[in-house]
């Protein structure tokens, strides 16, 4: 895994999605600055202690934040009004970055689940 893999993934994403995902990357790294970056299941992922704590992806109609756990989004349900989601992904528009405080809450919830 390497940050260069994430750079390559982002280089393939058109604007405004690329800029939005770059902002998300910065937000995740603000919470876990020493996270190992790379690709997992074809999408950017951030590992702490060898465990994936966050990820994201670009799709044709939306961007997704991926907590790699069905429990994270359920635990923050009250903060996710207005977002479309599945049990394992939070969808948001390509031109609307997730707020930094929400990203912090999402990453911290996953870290807590992992006991990190």
KAJOJO-V211928 format. One record per helix or strand. SS is the DSSP state (h for helix, s for strand). FROM is the first residue (numbers start at 1). TO is the last residue. Records with the same first field share a line. If there is no record, write none. Layout:
SS->FROM-TO / FROM-TO
This chain:
h->3-11 / 17-31 / 70-75 / 77-79 / 100-114
s->36-40 / 43-48 / 51-58 / 63-66 / 84-85 / 90-92
